[in-house]
Amino acid sequence: MVMRPVNALYSAMIQVRKSLRVHTKSFKSC
């Protein structure tokens, strides 16, 4: 299965969004 650059970029953006969400949650709980 060959991944296109666009797909890889999209998945990377999703991962960043998820990590950002986790960070904001921990920040708000503080």
N, C-alpha and C positions, 0 to 999 in steps of 0.2 A: 504493500500500500504506500504509494508516494504522496507525501503531503505537499500541497502547493504553498508557496510563500505567504499568500493571503490567508490561507487557513491557519498556518502556524502563527501568523501575526494576530489573528482573531483569538485563537486559543490563549496566546500570551496575554492579550488585553483582558480576557475573562479572568485569568489567574490573578492578574494585578488587581482587578476590581474586587475579587474575593478577598485577597489579602488586605486591601484597603478597608473593606467592610469590617474585617476582624479587628483591625487596628482601631478603627473609629469606635467599635463596640467596647473594646477594652479601655479606650480613652474616656468614653462617657461613663463607664462604670466606676472609674476612679473618683 
